[in-house]
Amino acid sequence: MNFTRWSARLPGTQRRAAARSDHGVSQSQRGEGAVPAARHEHPSDDDAPMPAAGIDELPAREVLDRIPALVALVHGPDHRIAYVNDAYVVAFGDRPTGAPAREALPELEELGLLPLLDQVLRSGKPRTVKSRKVAGGRSYTFTCTPVTVPAGAADGAEEGAGGSGVLVFAADVTDHAEAAERLRTSERRQRETAVTLQRSLLPQELEQPDDLRIAATYQPGGTEAAVGGDWYDVITLGGGRTALVIGDVMGRGVRAAAVMGQLRTAVRAYARLDLPPHEVLQLLDGLAIEIDANQIATCVYAVHDPNEGRLVYASAGHLPILVRDESGTIHRAEEPTGPPLGTGGWLHASGSVPLGPGSTAVMYTDGLVERRDEDIDEGVASLERALAGATGTPQVVCDRLIRAAGVTADHDDDVAVLVLQHPARTGPDGELFRNAALELLGGVEAAPRARAFASGVLASWRFSPELHDLGVLAASELVANSLQHGTPPMRLRLRRTDRRLIIEVTDGDDHLPRRRRAEPADEAGRGIAIVATIASNWGSRRTPGGGKAVWCEFALPRTP
């Protein structure tokens, strides 16, 4: 190797050589418009600088010994030491020349660079490894370059020794490595904060309605991906009905998690109004704009009514709900779908999909089905195939869908999955879930007919005398309220589950009753107050076809 020629390629050498060349250019050659340097405005013979020596005239060892980078030269198949500069000696200590690298350069073996030296020697191509930390805590970037070592150039080498060698050049990058580590630590802490916030804002324990079995899974993105704003929730509405919601805030990090928490809280508040799904999304759309006009979110809100056997839903730019019926057929609830929340100016609409006994429905976010190398429709189709073969409890179905989609700990996006099943109950279990209904026809005679019907049904269901009497009283008051303030058609419905007795009266008037304090002289206004006093819970809602439903619940004693 020609050390002099190699040293000419050191950083700054060519720049200094060019500067010396420019210094020799006369003022006339620079041109009339050139501005001379301040120190040369009044040159004199006494102040004339001494001519600088060219780089070719400097000893190569002197150049290498003075540079701050670590330099070592090895030669031969054993990588025997030919030379190490002063910076290398300061960093690792004195190294005897002529000794093989495996014995004399233990630091290279600890860093795993000896195989790299073999590779460079065989291929004749340079190789670089970035930011390797040595025993002293410093970090270096090593560049190994193939060179030709002239015979006798190596200190301590046998006479005539030379041939192929490797020049090891190590630049100290400790400051850069420490800055990068601080950045990674900061990003890791921010991600941990976002994950903690995200998980704390998700429901810690899912509500389990009487008629559905529900499980959910949330999988944050990998360490290289910031946490998104995926969320889900289950809300029992009363009267046997259940609201289910899943959504995804478009964004990452703490901000997305915070927006998600506000939307989830708002959904729970709006759900208590017992509005149709599209009206809930309409309210959420306006709230999303108020929270952050630049932040949008997708969401699907659905309501399950066991009496109807359907899932009524509204979607704001979210992926379709998938339902597998009792026969194993997959249904995709695609329409209607509006734009995401936060866009404004759109009237959402509700749709429905059958969800009878024996059915399983899946609600999910895009992290489960979206891949960079395929269309999202292909991901949804793959999920349909996975759902067709996924049996077991809702939690088992969740886990199987996650595995089928290839979601791992280093996945590049958050994933939220909500699985609900409407079990087909038969035998003794089926006896705990019963329904009975009576159309209320006629005038004043409808009230005694309703009381007689309720009394007979509750007796056949073998309730205790106390619960029987309370149920008959509640049915009587609700029917009387409907006869006085409502319009036909009217219906009395009784339903029992393994946990509660539900009494509901529907009519054609959409004016919702409210509880009020009746004065001693008032002849009316006590019916709802009586129902609220004796029942565990009560409420009212408008029905989709017009009219209203007023209901109350009685908690059943737990059986061993």
Stockholm file with secondary structure:
# STOCKHOLM 1.0

chainA/1-560         MNFTRWSARLPGTQRRAAARSDHGVSQSQRGEGAVPAARHEHPSDDDAPMPAAGIDELPAREVLDRIPALVALVHGPDHRIAYVNDAYVVAFGDRPTGAPAREALPELEELGLLPLLDQVLRSGKPRTVKSRKVAGGRSYTFTCTPVTVPAGAADGAEEGAGGSGVLVFAADVTDHAEAAERLRTSERRQRETAVTLQRSLLPQELEQPDDLRIAATYQPGGTEAAVGGDWYDVITLGGGRTALVIGDVMGRGVRAAAVMGQLRTAVRAYARLDLPPHEVLQLLDGLAIEIDANQIATCVYAVHDPNEGRLVYASAGHLPILVRDESGTIHRAEEPTGPPLGTGGWLHASGSVPLGPGSTAVMYTDGLVERRDEDIDEGVASLERALAGATGTPQVVCDRLIRAAGVTADHDDDVAVLVLQHPARTGPDGELFRNAALELLGGVEAAPRARAFASGVLASWRFSPELHDLGVLAASELVANSLQHGTPPMRLRLRRTDRRLIIEVTDGDDHLPRRRRAEPADEAGRGIAIVATIASNWGSRRTPGGGKAVWCEFALPRTP
#=GR chainA/1-560 SS CCHHHHHTTSTTHHHHHHHHHHHTSCHHHHCTTCCCCGGGSSCCTTTCCCCCCCGGGSCHHHHHHHSSSEEEEEETTTTEEEEECHHHHHHHCCCCTTSBHHHHCHHHHHTTCHHHHHHHHHHCCCEEEEEEECTTSCEEEEEEEEEEECTTCSTTCCTTCCEEEEEEEEEECHHHHHHHHHHHHHHHHHHHHHHHHHHHHSCSSCCCCSSCEEEEEEECCCTTSCCCEEEEEEEEEETTEEEEEEEEESSCHHHHHHHHHHHHHHHHHHHTTTCCHHHHHHHHHHHHHHHCTTCCEEEEEEEEETTTTEEEEEEEBCCCEEEECTTSCEEEECCSEECCBTSCSCCCCCEEEECCTTEEEEEECGGGTCBTTBCHHHHHHHHHHHHHHCCSSHHHHHHHHHHHTTCCTTCSSCEEEEEEEECCCCHHHHHTSEEEEEEECSSTTHHHHHHHHHHHHHHHTTCCHHHHHHHHHHHHHHHHHHHHHCCSSEEEEEEECSSEEEEEEEESCCCCCCCCCCCTTCSSSCHHHHHHHHSSEEEEEECTTSSEEEEEEEECCCCC
#=GC SS_cons         CCHHHHHTTSTTHHHHHHHHHHHTSCHHHHCTTCCCCGGGSSCCTTTCCCCCCCGGGSCHHHHHHHSSSEEEEEETTTTEEEEECHHHHHHHCCCCTTSBHHHHCHHHHHTTCHHHHHHHHHHCCCEEEEEEECTTSCEEEEEEEEEEECTTCSTTCCTTCCEEEEEEEEEECHHHHHHHHHHHHHHHHHHHHHHHHHHHHSCSSCCCCSSCEEEEEEECCCTTSCCCEEEEEEEEEETTEEEEEEEEESSCHHHHHHHHHHHHHHHHHHHTTTCCHHHHHHHHHHHHHHHCTTCCEEEEEEEEETTTTEEEEEEEBCCCEEEECTTSCEEEECCSEECCBTSCSCCCCCEEEECCTTEEEEEECGGGTCBTTBCHHHHHHHHHHHHHHCCSSHHHHHHHHHHHTTCCTTCSSCEEEEEEEECCCCHHHHHTSEEEEEEECSSTTHHHHHHHHHHHHHHHTTCCHHHHHHHHHHHHHHHHHHHHHCCSSEEEEEEECSSEEEEEEEESCCCCCCCCCCCTTCSSSCHHHHHHHHSSEEEEEECTTSSEEEEEEEECCCCC
//
